[in-house]
């Protein structure tokens, strides 16, 4: 795809903290008197932050003083969420050596897995799932683990698991999906993957979380190194209907359209008018993390002359998270963004972090509202109500960016049904085709086949999936998952022609 880019400087302005609020803290050393920024270049390593913070165990913070959201039972809504109506067979391609993805070197404890996993250059059927009807599949642009939900609401997980993000009570990696037994009696309808943590939502609107919790991203009222089995988020408000995860933070939406966030506030991505950092002592920066869900209360727009105006009546309908930024679409089809502003991923034509949700002006016009929103690692997408696809941010390593939403011309005429973005690549389910593109290096997540790390800056169809209707497409950091419908005999025959993937184990 050809997208017009505008060159910008990679250095971001430092931000003065005007408000320190929250319910937990975490420390980070300063180097040379200045904090090391984690994501100021587009080719930053996947787990620099992860490795830095696994050198010593996390500390537990008591729940004293926390005030969880609570709604009286007599005014609480009674809901029953439904699974997506589509179903199909899971197809995978891309990098599958979960412990190596995005790393400069293999950690000692993972050395035994060095030769496991492989790059699948084209679509493969998971051999162990041939008889499993999949309703939903989940991963994320920061994640090296994945989830699937069956048509009867059972949650399976596999992939990297150093922090218990698979929910099986241990830290063993899994190469093939396994049932999360703690949630076997629940009907799970949706889920979300962060870098090392997971959220799972039940049909009654209850949210479970598990995985890394050093920054409070599980919302359980504490900061601990890891939670290995699913436990409920500390929240007793209206039933939840949406969940989303950034790298080290989480977002949930209740049935009334209110947004709640918890976890790491470093770039303002929690939306509480603060980046949560303050100098606790010499050569130390401390972050005031949110350990339980806290409501995002302020939505704004900025005029051309710099005035900041409140935006009333925001009722959230959908939410999406990148590594350190968030998009929300409301009931009026407006789009808001906030968090890390590098490379224009917020769509405000400036590289400025936003501490509270700010209106993206392009979609605030009659007939130009949004119908879908998506976040990549460092970019954002929206599908307009007229069907056009808009992109802003960065997906390559050239330090060039699109600073505000621009139409993706190469896909004009295609009906975009679903979209996903990994670290740098994009895949789309459009009409009866699956389309992908992305810059080098690739690990097979584009699905082009031929056992070569092919890349493409223009949209191309995944030929081996031609004629197969994709119910859903999802990308992890460097792998792609597709739910392929197989209702007709023709679809079944085409799926049978795909090679079968049976992962090796120790």
N, C-alpha and C positions, 0 to 999 in steps of 0.2 A: 504494500500500500504506500502511496505517496502522500505524506502529510507535510504541510508547510511548517517549518520550525523557525522559531526566533531564538537567536543565541542570547544567553544571559550569563551573568557571572555566578560562579558556584558558591561564593562566600555569602553566608547569611548574616544579617545583623543580629547582635546579641540583644536580648530582651530584658528590660528592667522589670522585676517582680513588683506588682502593685498590690497583690492580694495573696496571702498564704492561708489556705484553708484545706481541711481534709481530716483524716482520722488515722493516719499512720505515717511513718517516715522510713526512708532508706538512704543510706550514705553511699557516696561515690568519691573516690580520691580525685583531686585535681592535679594535673601534670603541668609543671611550669607555671602555676598560677592560673591556668586556663582549663576549663572543662573540655574534655575530648568529645567532639560531636560524633554521633554514631552513623549518621546517614547524610553527610554533606556531599558525597560523591555517589554517582549512580551505579558504580561497580563495587560497592562495599560488600564485604564478605557476609555470608548468611548468618553466621553465629559468632561474630567477634564478641558481641555483648554476652552471648550465652557462655562462651568459654571463659571470659573474664570473670563471670559471676558464679562459676561452678568450682572455683578454687577453694572456697570455704563454705560451710553450711549456712543456710539462712537462719535468721533469728525469728522466734515467735513473738508476736505482739499481742498482748491481751486485749480482750474485747471491751474493757472498761471504757465507759463513756460513749460507746457507739449507739446511735439512734437509728435502728433499721426502719425502713418505710413500712408502715402498718395501716391497714384499712379494716374497719370493723366488719365482721362476717355478714351482718345484715345489709350492708351496702356493697359488698363485694359481688362482682359479676360471676355468674356461672357459665363457663364456656366449654366447648369441646372442639378443639382444633382438628383439622383434617389433614391427612397426608396428601401430597400432590397426586392427582388422579392418574398420571402416566406411570408406566412400569416398563421394565425391559431388562436387558442383560448388560452387565458391566464390561466395558472395554477400557484397556489401559495402554498408554504408551509414554515414553520418556524415561527419565532416570529412576531406577528402583533400588539402588544401593543407598538406603535411607540414611545410614550413619555417615556417609561420605558427602552427601549433597551440600554444596556450597562451602566446604571446608578447605582450608589451606593444607591441613595435615590431619591424620587420623588420631583422635585421642587414644591414649594407651588402653583404656578399658574397652575400646571398640576395635582394637587391632585384629581380633579374631574374625571380624566381619569384612576385612579388607577385600576379600575375593568373592564376597557374596553380592548378589544383585547384578544388574546389567542395564545397559541402555537399550530400550526397546524403540527402534527407529520407526516402526510402524504400529498400527493398532493391533492389539492382541486380546483374545478372550481370556479371562481368568479361569483356568481349568477347574478350580475347586468351586466355582460359582455357577457352573453351567445350569444347574437346576434351581438357582435362587432368583426370585423375582425382586428386583431392586426398585424402590420407589424414589429414593433420593440419595445422592452422593455428595460428600462434603470434603473440602480441603481449603487451602488458602494460600495467598502469595508469599506468606512467611513460613508456611508449614511444610515439614517433611513427614507428615503423617496424614492419614485419610480416614474417613468414616463412610459407612453406607447404612441406610435404613431400609429395611425390607417392607413389603406391602402390608405386613401385619404389625409394623412399628417396632421391630427389633433392631437394636443398634449394634453394628459391628465396627471394629477399628483395626488398623494395622499401620506399620511404619516405624518411625523413630519414637523412642519411648523412654529417654533418659530421665524424664521428670514425671513419669507416670501418666502422660497425656493420653494414653490408650485406655486407661480406666480399668485395668485388669488386676490391680493390687500389687504390681511389680514394675520393674524398669527394663524388662526384656523386650527387645525389638521383635516385631512380627512381620514376616514377609507376606502373609496371607491374612485376609480378614478373619477375625475371631469375635464371637458374641461377647458383649459386655454383660457379664452375668448378673452384676449388681442391679442393673436396670432391666433385667429380663421380664419382670412383672409389670413394667411401665410400657405405655404406648408412646414411643418417641416420634415426634412429627418433624422436627428440624434440629439442626446443630450448627456449630461454628468452630473453626480451628484457628488458634493463634500460633505464635512461634512454638511454644511448648505447653500450651494449655488448651482445654476444650470446654465448650458449653453444650449442653443437651437440653432440649425443651420437650416437655410432655404434652399430651393432648389437653390436659387440664390447666396448662399455663404455668407449671412449676419448672424452674430452671435448676439443673444440676451442673456442677463444675468439677474439674479435676485436672491435674498436671502441675506445672510450676506455679508458685504463689509468692515468690519473693517480693513482688511489687503489688500484691493485693489483687491481682488480676482475676482471682477466682471469686471474689466478693463474699468470702466466708468469714470476714471479721478478723483476719489474722494475716501475718506475713510469715510464711514457712517455705522451706526449700522446695517441697513437693507434697502434693496430696495424691496418693496413688489410686484411690477408689472414689467413685462419684459421691458427692455430698451436696446438699441443697445450698443454693446461694442464700445469704442472710437477708431475706426480703419477704414481707408479708402483705404486699400491696395488692392492687388489682392484678388479675392473671396476666402473664406475659404472653406476647404473640410473636415477637421477633427477637432473635439473638444475633450478635455479630462480634467478631474478635479482630483486634489489631495485633501487632507483635506482642506487646505486653500490657494490653488494656482490653476492656470488654464493654459492650453496649447491649442494653436490652430495651424493648419497647412494650408497654402495657396495652391492654385492650382499649384504653381511652386515648391512645396516641401520645402518651408521655414517654420521654426518653430518660433512661438512667445509665450512668457510667461508673466504672470503677477500675482501679489499676494505676498504671503509670501516667502522670500528668505532664511529662517533661516538655512537650511542645504545645501544650494547651489542648491536646486531643480529647480530654475529658469534657471540655466545654463549660468549665466552671469559672471562667474569667481569671485563670491563673495557670502558670506552668509548674507551680508547686515547688519551685526550687528556692532555697535560701542557704546562706553560708552559715553552717552550724558552728564551725571552729576553723582555725587556720588550715588552709589547704584541703578543706572538706566542703563539698556541696551535698546538701541533704534534700531529698524530694519528699514532699508531703503526699504520700499515695492515698488514694481512696480505697478503703478496705471493704466497704459495703456499697451497694447501689445508691447513688446520689442523683437526684433529679437535675436534668439540664433545664434551667429556668429561663434563660435569656436567648432571644433570637434577634438579630439585627440586620439592617442594610446600611450601606454607606453611599452617600450621594457623591456626585462628581466634585463638589466643593469640600468634601471631607467630613460632612456632617454624619453623625451616627444616630440612626433612628431605630426604635424598637419595632419589631414585626409581630403583631398580635395574631392570635388564633391559629397557631401552628399545631396541627394534629398529624403526627408522624404516621406514615403508611409503610415506609420501607427504609432500611438502613444498611450501609455497607462500610467496611473499614479497610484501609490500606495499612501499611506498616505503622505509620504514625499520623494518619489523617482519617477523617470520617465524612461521609456524605449521608444526607437524609432527604427523602422525598416526602412531602406532606400531602394532605388531602386536597389541596388546591393545585397540585402538580408542580409546586415550586421545589427548588433544590437549594439546600444549604450545605456549606462545607466549613470545616475548621480543623485545627491541628497544625502539623508541620507544613510550611508553605513553600519549601524548596522546589525548584523546577516547575512552578506554576500548577502543581497538582490540585490546588484549591479553586482554580478558575477565576481568580480575581485580578489577573494581569499584573500581579506583583508578587515578589518573593517574601511575603510577610506571614509569620505565624499568626493564626487567629485563635484567640482564647475562648471565644463563644461562637456558636453557629452564625455564619454570615450568608446572606442571600446571594446566590449566583444569578446575576442580572439577566443573563441570556434567556433563562427559562421562565421569566416573570412577565410574559406577554401573552395575550390571547392567541390560542392556537399553537403556541410554542412551548407548552408545558411538557414535563417529562412523564414517561410511562414506566421506565425502568432505570435503575442506577446500579453501577458496578465500580469497584475499586481494584486497581492493581497495586503492586508494591509501591510505586511512586507515581501513579497516574490515576485518572478517573475517566469514566464513561457514563453517558446517559443516552437512552433512546427516547426521542421526542414522541409526543402523542401522534404525530404524523408519520412516524416510522423511521425518521432519520437518525443515524448514529453520530454522536458527538464525542470528541476526545480532547483531553487536556492533561498536561504533565509530561512525563518522559518514560520511554520504554527501552531506550538503547543506551549505549555507553559513550556517546559522542559529546555529552554535556550540552546538547541542544534540547530545547523544550518548546512545547506549545503552551503559552501562558494563559490562554482563555479558551473556552469551548469552541472547537471548529468542527464542521461537518466532515465526516470521512467519505470523500467523494467516490473512492473505489468500490464502495458497497451500495451506491445509489441504485435503487431498483430491487435490492434484496430485502426480504422481510426478516429482520433480525429477531429471532425468538428468544435466544439465550446467549450469554456471553460470559467468558471467564478470562482472567489475566493472571499469569504467574509472575515470576521475578521480572521477566522482560518480554515474554511472548503472549500472544492473544489467540484465543480460539472462539469461534462463533458457530452457533447452530442457526442456519438461515434457510428457510424453505425446506427442501429435501437434502440440503448439503451441509457439510461441515467445512468451515473455512478457517485457515490459520495463517499467522505471519509472526515474524520475530527476528531480531538481529542475532548474529553470532556472538558468543558460543551458544549452541543448542545441544540438547541431550536426547533428542528424539521426540520432544514434547510437541513438535509441529506435525508429526505423523506422516512425513513425506516418504519414509521408507528408504530402501537401497543401502542400509547400513552405513550411512554417511551423516555427519552432523550438518545437514543442510539448514540454511537460514533463508529468509525472504523478507524484504522490506515492502513487498506488495502482497495483497491477499491472494491466497491460492487455495483451491479445494483439496481436501484430503481424499485422494482418488480411491483408496481402498474402502472408504466409507460412502462412496457415491451411491445414491439410491437408498441409503439406510437413514431412517428418520431418527434424529437424535432428540430424545426427550429432554436431556440435560447435558451440559458440558461444564466441567469444573477443572481448574488448574491448581496444583500445588506449586511449590517453589520451582520445580523443574520436571513435573510430570503432569499428564493429562488424563482425566477420567471422563468417559462418555457413557450415558445410559442409552443403549441402542434398542429401539422398539423392534419387536420381532413377532408381530401379530399375523402377518401374511406369510404364506409359504415362500414367496420370493425373498422377503426380508430374512427369514430363517436360513435359507440357502446361502445368502450373501454373508451372513454372520458365520456360518460353518466354514466358509472359505478363509476366514481370518485365522492366523496361527494361534495356537494355544500357549498361554504363559503359565508355567508351573514353577514357582520360585524354589530355589534351593534352600536348604536349611542345614544347620550344623548337626 
